[in-house]
Amino acid sequence: MQTPGQDTPSPTATLLLRPFQTFFKLEAAGGILLLVCATAALILANSPLAEGYFDLWKTIVTVGAGSFVIAKPLLLWINDGLMAIFFFVVGLEIKREVLVGELSSPKKAALPLAAALGGMVVPALLYLAFNAGTDTASGWGIPMATDIAFALGVLALLGTRAPLALKIFLTALAIVDDLGAVLVIAFFYTAELSWISLGLGGLFLLALIVVNRAGVRRTWVYVVLGLALWVAFLKSGVHATIAGVLLAMTIPARRRIDADAFLMRGRSLLDTFAIGMKPGKVEPTADQRAAVHSLEVACEAIETPLARMEHALHPWVAFAIMPIFAFANAGVALGGDLGAALGTSVSLGVIMGLFFGKQIGVTAFSWLAVRLGWAELPAGVGWRQLYGVSLLTGIGFTMSLFIANLAFGDPVVLDHAKIGIFAASLLSGVLGWGLLRRTSPATPAPEREPTAAMAEG
């Protein structure tokens, strides 16, 4: 981050921004892998291997012992199981941003909140304009979502033409967007409820809240209770991935010691370790071992469990879970009349919602929030750049595919939705990249101080 009169970022700014830059690079690389897996799925689904590809996901996988057994097709283990971890990480991101990040104050949150709200409402209305009163109206939630991995991946291709403030804005917008998608799934895509299982889930959630309030920071405690919560929700009728978000809300997000205390403690322990160093001595002394152990304890105390889990799980989500989900769900047999498939009410509704609805909603609601004085544009970001980002929010993919699977049981209708998602995402990505590539960076302005979320991310 640069300030007026400086050619290079200050060491403090560089240190604070490094976690965010690392996160951004990880998401960008994950977006590329997502594209590869989605392309591979489309190729296989339209090749001589198509039957084997589709049969693979129907394979029944059984987990459990005795009378406690869960048997589901492989596709549902991916969509209900692995994606619960994805939603857990989404929940961690939401909690971090609300507590200490870009959503931690009304002033910071105003613009991404307004943009995300417009990017959800307008696409849903455009979809319903083509499907209201029909059996396919249930797909209104499909064009509401933004795929952060793909969107940030496109921004990565732009290099310095996409200022850091623009990337932060897109990330905050996408996180609010994810929260909206979670609420939509919880309230509108829930099957018939089992109140007994839901009650058990409530008890496990209460237990998680209690251990949080008791100051428990051991990961395994939350893993065990989280698994029990997931099973209860799986049996309840509420989609099991919601358990991931609820679990994330109970993960401790406070440090045990502050930065100054950690610094003093760390220096003292390192000094103790240095005193025990002798030429030619390999084995540490008892004092050195004690110092190392104490330093480990201090490191655990300065890092929140939330930050530790988020950091540990991001590579698995970006490079394993999301690509597997894409490979399992992106396969669509394109045989027959593709033009006719694109012309169905579902495909048209998704395309209109994602491509036109997102850019109209994000831009219009952002302009209105700034015009009314509720928000202000990020430093160094102009309206042309914000409009370019609004195009990128039309890349729905992962979340859109996920909601499509919940909305439609008919495989033909589901394929039409997938075709609409692919078409709109491709169009949004290419045009958004093209517009931003031709947009000169805005004149630098004094930027706000880096947030604590960047330091802990």
C-alpha positions in Angstrom: 0.0 0.0 0.0 1.3 3.4 -1.0 0.8 6.7 0.6 1.3 10.1 -1.0 5.0 11.0 -1.4 6.2 7.4 -1.1 7.4 5.2 -3.9 7.3 2.0 -1.9 5.1 0.7 0.8 6.2 1.1 4.4 7.5 -2.0 6.2 4.5 -1.9 8.5 2.0 -1.8 5.7 3.9 -4.5 3.8 3.7 -6.8 6.9 0.0 -6.1 7.5 -1.0 -6.6 3.9 1.1 -9.8 3.3 -1.6 -12.2 4.6 -4.3 -10.7 2.3 -1.9 -10.9 -0.7 -1.2 -14.5 0.1 -4.9 -15.2 0.4 -5.6 -13.5 -2.9 -2.9 -15.5 -4.7 -4.2 -18.7 -3.2 -7.8 -18.0 -4.4 -6.5 -17.0 -7.9 -4.6 -20.2 -8.3 -7.6 -22.1 -7.0 -9.7 -20.5 -9.7 -7.4 -21.7 -12.4 -7.6 -25.3 -11.1 -11.4 -24.9 -10.9 -11.5 -24.0 -14.6 -9.4 -27.1 -15.5 -11.6 -29.5 -13.5 -14.8 -28.0 -14.9 -13.4 -28.3 -18.5 -12.4 -31.9 -17.8 -15.9 -32.7 -16.6 -17.5 -31.2 -19.7 -15.1 -33.1 -21.9 -15.7 -36.4 -20.2 -19.5 -35.9 -20.1 -19.5 -35.5 -23.9 -17.0 -38.3 -24.7 -17.2 -42.1 -25.1 -16.4 -42.2 -21.3 -19.6 -40.3 -20.4 -21.5 -43.3 -19.0 -18.6 -44.2 -16.7 -18.3 -40.5 -15.6 -22.0 -40.3 -14.6 -22.1 -43.8 -13.1 -19.1 -42.9 -10.9 -21.1 -40.3 -9.0 -24.0 -42.7 -8.4 -21.7 -45.2 -6.6 -23.1 -45.8 -3.1 -20.6 -45.1 -0.3 -21.4 -46.4 3.2 -19.9 -45.0 6.4 -20.5 -46.3 9.9 -20.8 -49.5 11.9 -23.6 -51.6 13.4 -27.0 -49.8 13.4 -25.4 -46.4 12.8 -24.8 -46.3 9.1 -25.0 -43.5 6.5 -25.2 -44.7 2.9 -25.3 -42.1 0.1 -24.2 -41.8 -3.5 -20.7 -40.4 -4.0 -22.1 -37.2 -5.4 -24.0 -36.5 -2.2 -21.0 -37.2 -0.1 -19.2 -34.4 -2.0 -22.2 -32.0 -2.0 -23.2 -32.6 1.6 -19.9 -33.6 3.1 -16.9 -32.0 1.5 -19.0 -28.8 0.8 -19.7 -28.5 4.5 -16.0 -27.9 5.0 -16.2 -25.3 2.2 -19.1 -23.6 4.0 -17.2 -23.8 7.3 -14.4 -21.8 5.8 -16.9 -19.3 4.4 -18.3 -19.0 7.9 -14.9 -18.3 9.3 -14.3 -15.6 6.7 -17.7 -14.0 7.5 -17.0 -14.0 11.2 -13.5 -12.5 10.8 -14.8 -9.8 8.5 -17.6 -8.9 10.8 -15.4 -8.8 13.9 -12.2 -7.1 12.6 -12.4 -6.7 8.9 -14.1 -4.8 6.1 -17.6 -5.5 7.6 -16.6 -4.5 11.2 -18.1 -1.0 11.1 -21.1 0.6 9.2 -18.7 2.9 7.3 -16.5 0.0 6.1 -19.5 -2.3 5.4 -21.8 0.1 3.7 -20.5 -0.1 0.1 -20.0 -3.9 -0.1 -23.3 -4.5 1.7 -25.2 -2.3 -0.8 -23.4 -3.8 -3.7 -24.1 -7.4 -2.6 -27.7 -6.6 -1.8 -28.2 -5.2 -5.3 -26.3 -8.2 -6.7 -28.8 -10.6 -5.1 -32.1 -8.8 -5.5 -31.9 -7.8 -9.1 -30.7 -11.2 -10.5 -33.4 -13.0 -8.5 -36.1 -10.7 -10.0 -34.7 -11.1 -13.5 -34.8 -14.9 -13.2 -38.4 -14.8 -11.9 -39.3 -12.6 -14.9 -38.7 -15.6 -17.0 -40.0 -18.3 -14.6 -42.6 -16.9 -12.3 -45.6 -19.1 -11.9 -43.9 -22.2 -13.3 -42.3 -25.3 -11.7 -38.8 -23.8 -12.4 -39.4 -20.7 -10.3 -37.6 -22.4 -7.4 -34.3 -21.7 -9.2 -34.4 -17.9 -8.3 -31.5 -18.3 -6.0 -29.1 -19.6 -8.7 -28.0 -16.2 -10.1 -27.6 -14.6 -6.7 -24.1 -16.1 -6.0 -20.6 -15.0 -6.9 -17.6 -17.3 -7.2 -14.8 -15.6 -5.4 -12.1 -17.9 -6.6 -12.9 -17.3 -10.3 -13.5 -13.5 -9.8 -10.2 -13.0 -8.0 -8.5 -15.2 -10.5 -9.6 -12.8 -13.3 -8.3 -9.8 -11.2 -5.0 -11.6 -10.8 -4.6 -11.5 -14.6 -4.8 -7.7 -14.6 -1.8 -7.2 -12.4 -1.4 -3.5 -11.3 -4.4 -2.4 -13.3 -6.5 -3.8 -10.4 -5.5 -1.9 -7.3 -5.5 -3.6 -4.0 -8.5 -1.6 -2.8 -10.5 -3.0 -5.7 -9.6 -6.6 -4.7 -10.5 -5.9 -1.1 -13.9 -4.5 -2.2 -14.6 -7.6 -4.4 -13.6 -9.9 -1.5 -15.8 -8.1 1.0 -18.7 -8.1 -1.5 -18.3 -11.8 -2.3 -18.3 -12.6 1.5 -21.6 -10.7 2.0 -22.8 -12.5 -1.1 -21.9 -15.9 0.4 -23.7 -15.0 3.6 -26.8 -14.2 1.5 -26.5 -17.5 -0.3 -26.2 -19.4 3.1 -29.4 -17.7 4.3 -31.2 -18.5 1.1 -30.2 -22.2 1.3 -31.2 -22.4 5.0 -34.6 -20.8 4.6 -35.7 -21.6 1.1 -34.0 -24.8 0.1 -34.8 -27.0 3.1 -36.6 -30.3 2.8 -39.2 -31.7 5.2 -37.9 -31.3 8.7 -37.2 -33.9 11.3 -37.7 -32.1 14.6 -35.9 -34.8 16.6 -32.8 -34.5 14.6 -33.1 -30.7 14.5 -33.4 -30.7 18.3 -30.3 -32.8 18.6 -28.5 -30.4 16.3 -29.6 -27.6 18.6 -28.1 -29.4 21.6 -24.8 -29.9 19.8 -24.8 -26.2 18.8 -25.4 -25.2 22.4 -22.5 -27.4 23.5 -20.3 -25.6 21.0 -21.3 -22.3 22.4 -20.7 -23.4 25.9 -17.1 -24.7 25.2 -16.4 -21.4 23.4 -17.6 -19.4 26.4 -15.6 -21.6 28.7 -12.4 -20.6 26.8 -11.7 -24.0 25.2 -9.3 -23.6 22.3 -8.4 -27.2 21.4 -9.3 -27.9 17.8 -10.3 -31.5 18.4 -13.2 -30.5 20.7 -14.7 -28.4 18.0 -14.1 -31.1 15.4 -15.9 -33.8 17.4 -18.9 -31.6 18.3 -18.9 -30.2 14.7 -19.1 -33.7 13.2 -22.0 -34.5 15.5 -23.7 -31.2 14.5 -23.2 -32.1 10.8 -24.8 -35.6 11.2 -27.8 -34.1 13.1 -28.4 -31.6 10.3 -27.9 -34.2 7.7 -30.8 -36.2 9.2 -32.9 -33.1 10.0 -33.9 -31.9 6.5 -31.9 -28.6 6.8 -29.1 -28.8 4.4 -26.0 -30.3 6.1 -23.7 -27.6 4.8 -25.5 -25.1 7.1 -23.8 -27.0 10.0 -20.5 -25.8 8.7 -21.4 -22.2 8.9 -23.0 -22.6 12.4 -19.8 -24.4 13.6 -17.7 -21.5 12.3 -19.7 -19.0 14.3 -18.6 -20.8 17.5 -14.8 -20.9 16.8 -12.9 -18.6 19.2 -11.8 -15.4 17.5 -9.9 -13.6 20.3 -6.2 -13.7 21.2 -5.1 -14.7 24.6 -2.3 -12.1 24.7 -1.9 -8.8 22.9 0.9 -8.1 20.4 3.0 -6.1 22.8 3.0 -8.8 25.5 3.8 -11.4 22.8 6.7 -9.4 21.6 8.2 -8.9 25.0 7.7 -12.6 25.9 9.2 -13.8 22.6 12.3 -11.6 22.9 12.8 -12.8 26.5 12.5 -16.4 25.5 14.8 -16.0 22.5 17.4 -14.3 24.7 17.2 -17.3 27.1 17.7 -19.7 24.2 20.7 -17.6 23.0 22.4 -17.8 26.4 22.5 -21.6 26.2 24.2 -21.7 22.8 27.7 -23.1 23.0 30.2 -23.7 20.1 30.0 -27.3 18.9 27.0 -28.1 21.2 24.2 -29.8 19.3 21.7 -30.9 21.9 19.6 -28.1 23.5 19.9 -27.5 27.2 17.0 -27.9 29.6 16.5 -24.1 29.7 16.5 -24.0 25.9 13.9 -26.7 25.6 11.8 -24.9 28.2 12.2 -21.6 26.2 11.1 -23.3 23.0 8.0 -24.9 24.7 7.1 -21.5 26.2 7.5 -19.8 22.8 5.1 -22.4 21.2 2.5 -21.6 23.9 2.9 -17.9 23.3 2.5 -18.4 19.5 -0.7 -20.3 20.1 -1.9 -17.6 22.4 -1.3 -14.8 19.9 -3.0 -16.6 17.0 -6.7 -17.1 17.3 -8.2 -20.5 16.7 -10.3 -18.9 13.9 -7.2 -17.6 12.1 -5.4 -20.9 12.6 -8.2 -23.0 11.2 -8.8 -20.7 8.3 -5.1 -20.7 7.4 -4.9 -24.5 7.6 -8.1 -25.2 5.6 -7.8 -22.7 2.8 -5.3 -24.8 0.7 -7.6 -27.9 1.1 -10.7 -25.9 0.0 -9.0 -24.1 -2.9 -7.0 -27.0 -4.3 -9.1 -30.1 -3.4 -12.7 -29.6 -2.3 -13.8 -27.0 -4.8 -12.0 -28.7 -7.8 -13.6 -32.0 -6.8 -17.0 -30.4 -6.5 -16.5 -28.8 -9.9 -15.4 -32.1 -11.5 -18.4 -33.9 -10.0 -21.1 -31.3 -10.8 -19.9 -29.5 -14.0 -20.4 -32.4 -16.3 -23.3 -31.7 -18.8 -24.1 -33.8 -21.8 -24.4 -31.1 -24.6 -25.8 -33.5 -27.2 -28.8 -32.3 -29.2 -29.7 -28.7 -29.9 -27.5 -26.5 -27.7 -29.3 -23.4 -29.0 -32.6 -24.8 -27.8 -31.2 -25.6 -24.4 -29.9 -22.0 -24.1 -33.4 -20.7 -25.1 -35.3 -22.4 -22.2 -36.7 -20.2 -19.5 -34.3 -21.7 -16.9 -31.2 -21.0 -19.0 -32.4 -17.5 -20.0 -33.3 -16.7 -16.5 -29.9 -17.7 -15.2 -28.0 -15.9 -17.9 -30.1 -12.7 -17.5 -29.7 -12.9 -13.8 -26.0 -13.5 -13.6 -24.8 -11.4 -16.5 -27.3 -8.5 -16.6 -28.7 -8.7 -13.1 -25.4 -8.7 -11.3 -23.9 -5.7 -13.2 -27.1 -3.7 -12.9 -27.7 -4.5 -9.2 -24.1 -4.1 -8.0 -23.5 -0.8 -9.9 -26.9 0.7 -9.2 -27.0 0.0 -5.5 -23.4 1.1 -5.1 -24.1 4.4 -6.9 -27.2 4.9 -4.7 -25.3 4.3 -1.5 -22.6 6.7 -2.5 -25.1 9.3 -3.8 -27.1 9.2 -0.5 -23.8 9.6 1.5 -24.1 6.2 3.2 -20.8 5.0 1.6 -17.8 6.1 -0.4 -15.7 4.6 -3.2 -12.5 2.8 -2.1 -9.4 5.0 -2.4 -8.0 4.9 -5.9 -11.1 3.2 -7.4 -13.3 4.9 -10.0 -16.7 4.1 -11.2 -15.4 2.4 -14.4 -13.4 0.0 -12.3 -16.3 -0.7 -10.0 -18.5 -1.4 -13.0 -15.8 -3.9 -14.3 -16.0 -5.7 -10.9 -19.8 -5.8 -11.2 -19.3 -7.7 -14.4 -17.0 -10.2 -12.6 -19.6 -10.8 -9.9 -21.6 -12.5 -12.7 -19.2 -15.4 -12.4 -21.5 -17.7 -10.4 -20.1 -21.2 -10.9 -19.5 -23.0 -7.6 -22.3 -21.5 -5.5 -24.6 -21.3 -8.4 -24.1 -24.9 -9.2 -24.6 -25.8 -5.6 -27.9 -24.0 -5.4 -29.0 -25.4 -8.8 -28.5 -28.9 -7.4 -30.8 -28.0 -4.5 -33.4 -26.3 -6.6 -34.0 -28.9 -9.3 -34.5 -32.7 -9.1 -35.2 -33.1 -12.8 -31.8 -33.8 -14.4 -32.9 -32.1 -17.7 -33.8 -28.9 -16.0 -30.6 -29.1 -13.9 -28.6 -29.4 -17.1 -30.4 -26.3 -18.5 -29.4 -24.4 -15.4 -25.8 -25.5 -15.6 -25.6 -24.4 -19.3 -26.9 -21.0 -18.3 -24.4 -20.8 -15.4 -21.5 -21.7 -17.8 -22.6 -19.2 -20.4 -23.2 -16.3 -18.1 -20.0 -17.0 -16.1 -17.9 -17.1 -19.2 -19.5 -14.0 -20.7 -19.1 -12.1 -17.4 -15.5 -13.1 -16.9 -14.3 -12.3 -20.4 -16.1 -8.9 -20.7 -15.2 -7.9 -17.1 -11.5 -8.7 -17.8 -11.6 -6.9 -21.1 -13.2 -3.8 -19.6 -10.8 -3.6 -16.6 -7.8 -4.3 -18.9 -8.6 -1.1 -20.9 -9.2 0.9 -17.7 -6.3 3.0 -16.5 -5.7 2.8 -12.7 -7.4 5.6 -10.9 -5.3 8.5 -9.5 -3.9 7.2 -6.2 -5.6 8.7 -3.1 -4.7 8.5 0.6 -5.7 5.0 1.5 -7.2 3.9 4.8 -5.1 2.0 7.3 -4.9 -1.8 6.8 -7.4 -3.6 8.9 -6.8 -6.1 11.6 -8.5 -8.7 9.4 -5.6 -8.5 7.0 -3.1 -8.9 9.8 -4.9 -12.0 11.1 -6.1 -13.5 7.8 
